[in-house]
Amino acid sequence: MNRLHWVLLTLLIGALIVGAETLLAAGKPAKPATASVETVVEGNTRFALRMHQEFSSKEGNLFFSPYSISSALGMTYAGARNQTEKEMREALCFPNQHEDFFRFYGELQEALLAGEKTEDIELNIANAIWVEKSHRFLRNYLRLVKKEYKSSVSLADFMGNADAERERINSWVEEQTRDKIKNLVPPGAVSELTRMVLVNAIYFKGDWARQFKEKYTRERAFYVSAAESVDVEMMRQTETFRWSEDADTEALELPYEGNQLSMLVLLPKERDRIHVLEQSLTVEKLNGLISTLREKKIEVTLPKFKVGKSYELSAAFKNLGMQDAFAHGADFSGMDGTRNLHISAILHKAFVEVDEQGTEAAAATAVVAVVRAELIPPRFNADHPFLFLIRDNATGSILFMGRVVNPTQE
């Protein structure tokens, strides 16, 4: 007897805006990571680098949020059982402790939001689930995602009006990302067979702690390869930053106001070695560069750039060994007590914009340091392809990761 299989749709979105406006809110300092949080972060870091390698064969700029992907699929994983659970755990680099994991993830989200907002920074992380109103889901599952993922759960009429529900989900996404991510769910992505849509949205907007001044921005050459260059707007400043290097890579940490979050720029020492860096970037290499960061007065040159990307991640996860979740034999019985659910698509959309602007008060602080430089400082000249990560400093969690190979393209 044939069973009717229902559809799970997992949506993952991230928006990152650096610079531009002041945001008014009260905040508090972030707490150091606990041992349980560190367990989750270590796995998430390995997953971020694995996912980046899946993307690295694509041409052009890259940008995605490993935290967003991990969160939305974590809510899906909470209902997985048997082989489906095992494959998801291995693909996402989750620890083996299935029950403790969700509590640990809840602690991580609380830690990330502990220093949530200041005058110059906003970090918003939101989870939401829409469930078909006529379908029976297990109370224990819904209770878990509400508690540990702080997820809202809304009833939806996918059977009666799937397109209206699609528009409702897109409106929620736009609100959570301050209108930076639009039309995440395309027409046809949800249907009368859809029984659940799981969404994670992460939005970050921050001013540099040591801002770049617009008057020092100049059009300069950016070498997209050893032999080819394009003219781009390059920001420049001389200040004290944390910097490190190994045999083939320089690392520079650019903090945001409040020092809760920072951008880590990884720059190959040779212009045509970005793919070598991507293939060699392990957790051990990354940790080595981070652990040896030291303060140094340095002249920094960095291009302004904007990247917006959309991905359908099913193929990438199948390459990582997560086959069962997409098949009609998937076991998500932890959600509804049946084996009639499977994932139909994993949609991810992310946007980043980096420029020199910041608050007026912060701008006044950085000018003094530039003027007072008396010796010729060493240079960190990002005039060729580089990788960048946005990290939470207290936990080490990678919220966003990307690659810039041509700042003139999105």
C-alpha positions in Angstrom: 0.0 0.0 0.0 1.5 3.4 -1.0 1.8 6.0 1.7 1.2 9.7 1.0 4.4 11.6 1.8 4.2 15.1 3.2 6.8 17.8 2.7 9.1 19.6 5.1 10.5 22.9 3.7 13.6 24.3 5.5 14.4 27.9 5.0 17.6 29.6 6.1 18.3 33.3 5.8 21.0 35.7 6.9 21.6 39.4 6.4 24.7 41.3 7.5 25.0 45.1 7.2 28.2 46.8 8.3 28.4 50.5 8.8 25.8 53.1 7.8 23.4 53.9 10.7 23.3 54.2 14.5 20.9 51.9 16.2 19.5 52.9 19.6 19.1 50.2 22.2 20.4 49.2 25.6 22.9 46.3 25.9 25.0 44.3 28.3 28.4 42.6 27.9 28.6 39.1 26.5 29.4 36.2 28.9 32.3 33.8 28.3 31.4 30.6 26.6 30.6 27.6 28.9 32.0 24.1 28.2 28.6 23.0 26.8 28.5 25.9 24.4 32.1 25.3 23.3 31.1 21.7 22.3 28.4 23.1 19.9 30.7 25.9 18.6 33.5 23.4 17.8 31.1 21.3 15.7 29.6 24.4 14.1 33.1 25.6 13.1 33.8 22.3 11.4 30.5 22.5 9.6 31.1 26.1 8.5 34.4 25.1 6.8 32.9 21.9 5.3 30.0 24.0 3.8 32.4 26.6 2.5 34.4 23.9 0.7 31.1 22.7 -0.9 30.6 26.2 -2.2 34.2 26.9 -3.1 34.0 25.4 -6.6 31.4 28.1 -7.6 32.7 31.1 -9.5 32.6 34.6 -8.0 31.9 35.9 -4.5 30.4 33.8 -1.8 28.4 34.6 1.3 26.4 32.4 3.7 25.5 32.0 7.3 26.6 28.6 8.8 24.8 29.5 12.0 21.5 30.1 10.2 21.8 26.8 8.3 22.8 24.9 11.5 19.9 26.4 13.4 17.1 25.7 11.0 18.3 22.2 10.3 18.8 21.7 14.1 15.1 22.2 14.5 14.6 19.6 11.8 17.1 17.3 13.4 15.1 17.4 16.7 12.5 15.3 15.0 14.8 12.9 13.1 15.3 9.3 14.2 17.5 6.3 13.3 19.4 6.6 10.0 18.0 10.0 9.2 19.2 11.3 12.6 22.7 9.7 12.1 23.2 11.2 8.7 22.1 14.7 9.7 24.3 14.6 12.8 27.3 13.7 10.8 26.7 16.2 8.0 26.1 19.0 10.4 29.0 18.0 12.7 26.6 17.9 15.8 27.9 16.1 18.9 26.7 12.6 19.7 24.7 13.6 22.8 21.3 13.9 21.2 19.2 15.0 24.2 21.9 17.3 25.7 22.6 18.9 22.3 19.4 20.9 22.2 20.0 22.3 25.6 23.5 23.2 24.6 22.2 24.9 21.5 19.8 26.9 23.6 22.6 28.1 25.8 24.6 29.1 22.7 21.7 31.3 21.4 21.3 32.9 24.8 25.1 33.6 24.9 25.0 35.2 21.4 22.1 37.4 22.4 23.5 38.3 25.8 25.2 41.4 24.4 22.5 41.7 21.8 22.2 45.5 21.3 24.2 48.7 22.0 24.0 52.1 20.5 25.9 51.0 17.4 25.1 47.3 16.9 22.1 45.1 16.4 22.1 41.3 16.3 18.7 39.6 15.7 18.3 35.8 15.7 14.8 34.5 15.2 13.4 31.0 14.6 9.8 30.3 13.4 7.8 27.2 12.3 4.6 27.1 10.3 2.6 23.9 10.7 -0.3 22.7 8.6 -3.3 23.3 10.9 -4.9 19.9 10.1 -1.8 17.9 10.7 -1.1 16.4 14.1 2.4 17.1 15.4 3.8 15.8 18.7 3.6 18.1 21.6 7.0 17.1 22.9 8.6 18.1 19.6 6.9 21.5 19.5 7.7 22.1 23.2 11.4 21.4 22.5 11.8 23.8 19.6 9.9 26.5 21.5 12.1 26.1 24.6 15.6 25.5 23.2 15.4 27.3 19.8 13.0 30.1 21.1 11.0 29.3 18.0 7.5 30.7 17.4 5.0 28.1 16.1 2.1 29.3 13.9 -0.8 27.4 12.3 -0.9 27.6 8.5 -3.4 26.6 5.8 -1.1 25.0 3.3 -3.8 22.7 2.1 -6.3 25.5 1.4 -4.1 28.4 0.4 -0.4 27.6 0.1 0.5 30.8 -1.8 -1.0 33.1 0.8 1.0 31.2 3.5 4.1 31.6 1.3 3.6 35.4 1.2 3.0 35.4 5.0 6.4 33.6 5.5 8.2 36.0 3.2 6.7 39.0 5.1 8.0 37.6 8.4 11.5 37.2 6.8 11.5 40.7 5.5 10.6 42.0 9.0 13.2 40.0 10.7 16.0 41.1 8.3 14.9 44.8 8.1 13.7 44.3 4.5 17.2 43.1 3.3 16.0 39.6 2.4 12.9 39.6 0.1 11.0 36.9 -1.6 12.9 34.0 0.1 10.2 31.5 -0.8 9.6 31.4 -4.5 6.3 30.5 -6.1 5.7 26.8 -6.1 8.1 26.1 -3.2 5.1 25.3 -0.9 2.0 23.4 -1.9 -1.0 21.5 -0.6 1.5 18.7 0.4 3.6 21.0 2.6 3.1 20.2 6.3 5.8 22.2 8.0 8.1 25.1 7.1 11.0 25.8 9.4 12.8 29.2 9.2 15.8 30.8 10.8 16.6 34.5 10.3 19.8 36.2 11.4 20.4 39.9 11.0 23.5 41.9 12.0 24.1 45.6 11.6 27.1 47.2 13.2 29.5 50.1 13.1 33.3 49.5 13.1 34.9 50.1 16.4 37.7 51.9 14.5 35.9 53.3 11.5 37.3 54.0 8.0 37.1 57.7 7.0 35.5 58.3 3.6 38.1 60.9 2.7 40.8 58.2 2.6 38.8 56.0 0.2 40.3 55.9 -3.2 39.8 54.0 -6.4 42.5 51.4 -6.7 43.3 48.2 -8.4 42.0 44.9 -7.0 43.7 41.8 -8.6 41.0 39.3 -9.4 43.9 37.1 -10.6 47.6 37.4 -10.9 47.3 39.0 -14.3 43.9 40.8 -14.2 42.6 43.7 -12.1 39.5 45.8 -11.7 39.2 49.3 -10.2 37.3 49.4 -6.9 36.8 51.7 -4.0 39.4 50.8 -1.4 39.1 52.0 2.2 42.2 52.7 4.1 43.2 53.5 7.7 46.2 53.1 10.0 45.3 51.9 13.5 46.1 49.2 16.1 44.4 45.9 15.2 45.0 42.3 16.1 47.0 40.6 13.4 48.7 37.2 12.8 50.2 35.2 10.0 51.4 31.7 9.1 53.5 30.5 6.2 51.0 31.5 3.5 48.2 33.5 5.1 47.7 36.8 7.0 44.8 37.2 9.4 43.3 40.6 10.5 40.6 41.1 13.1 38.4 44.1 12.6 36.1 44.6 15.7 32.7 46.2 15.8 31.5 48.6 18.4 31.1 46.9 21.7 33.7 44.3 20.8 31.1 41.5 20.9 31.5 40.7 17.2 34.4 41.0 14.8 35.3 40.4 11.2 38.3 38.1 10.6 39.8 38.6 7.2 42.0 35.8 5.8 44.3 37.0 3.1 46.6 34.8 1.0 50.1 36.2 0.8 50.1 35.6 -2.9 47.5 37.0 -5.2 46.5 33.8 -7.0 46.3 31.5 -4.0 42.7 31.9 -2.8 41.7 28.4 -3.8 44.7 27.0 -2.1 43.7 28.7 1.1 40.2 27.4 0.8 41.2 23.8 0.4 43.8 24.0 3.2 41.5 25.9 5.7 41.0 23.4 8.5 39.7 24.1 12.1 43.3 23.6 13.2 44.7 26.2 10.8 41.9 28.7 11.7 42.4 28.2 15.4 46.2 28.6 14.9 45.7 32.0 13.2 43.1 33.1 15.9 45.2 32.0 18.9 48.3 34.0 17.7 46.5 37.3 17.0 48.5 40.1 18.5 47.9 43.9 18.6 49.9 45.7 16.0 49.7 49.2 14.4 49.1 48.4 10.8 47.9 50.2 7.6 44.8 48.4 6.4 43.5 48.6 2.9 40.1 46.9 2.3 37.6 47.1 -0.6 34.0 48.2 -0.1 31.8 45.3 -1.2 28.3 44.0 -1.3 27.3 40.4 -1.8 23.8 38.9 -2.1 23.5 35.1 -2.7 20.7 32.5 -2.9 21.3 28.8 -2.6 19.3 25.6 -2.7 21.3 23.4 -0.5 19.9 19.9 -1.0 22.7 18.8 -3.4 25.4 20.1 -1.0 23.9 18.2 1.9 23.6 15.0 -0.1 27.3 15.4 -0.9 27.9 15.6 2.8 26.2 12.3 3.3 22.7 13.5 4.3 20.7 11.3 1.9 17.9 9.9 4.0 16.2 13.1 4.9 15.2 13.8 1.3 13.9 10.4 0.5 10.4 9.0 1.0 11.8 6.6 3.6 13.0 9.5 5.8 12.3 9.0 9.5 11.1 12.3 11.1 8.8 10.3 13.4 10.0 12.5 16.3 7.8 15.3 14.8 4.5 13.5 14.2 4.9 9.8 15.1 4.9 8.8 11.5 7.4 8.2 8.7 5.5 10.3 6.1 7.6 13.4 6.2 10.7 14.3 4.2 12.6 17.5 3.3 11.7 18.8 -0.2 14.2 21.8 -0.3 16.6 23.8 1.8 16.6 27.4 0.8 19.3 29.8 2.0 19.6 33.5 1.1 22.2 35.9 2.5 23.3 39.5 2.0 26.3 41.5 3.2 27.3 45.1 2.7 30.6 46.4 4.0 31.6 50.1 3.8 33.5 52.7 5.7 30.6 54.5 7.4 29.9 54.6 11.1 28.6 56.8 13.9 29.8 60.4 14.0 31.3 59.9 17.5 33.2 56.8 16.5 34.5 58.6 13.4 36.1 61.3 15.6 38.0 58.7 17.6 39.8 57.0 14.7 41.1 60.2 13.1 43.4 60.9 15.9 45.2 57.5 15.7 45.8 58.0 11.9 47.2 61.4 12.4 49.5 60.4 15.3 51.3 57.6 13.4 54.9 58.5 13.2 56.6 55.5 11.8 55.7 53.7 8.5 53.6 50.8 9.7 53.4 47.4 8.1 50.6 46.9 5.6 47.6 44.6 5.4 46.7 45.2 1.7 43.5 43.2 0.7 43.9 44.0 -3.0 43.3 40.4 -4.1 40.8 37.7 -3.2 40.2 36.9 0.5 38.0 35.1 2.9 36.1 36.7 5.8 34.2 35.5 8.8 31.9 37.3 11.2 32.5 35.8 14.7 31.1 36.2 18.1 34.2 36.9 20.2 33.0 35.4 23.5 31.9 32.0 22.1 33.9 31.9 18.9 30.8 31.1 16.9 31.0 31.8 13.2 27.8 33.6 12.3 28.7 34.5 8.7 31.4 33.4 6.2 32.2 34.6 2.7 34.7 35.0 -0.1 35.4 38.2 -2.1 37.0 37.6 -5.5 35.7 40.6 -7.3 34.3 43.6 -5.2 32.6 45.0 -8.3 30.2 42.1 -8.5 27.4 40.9 -6.1 
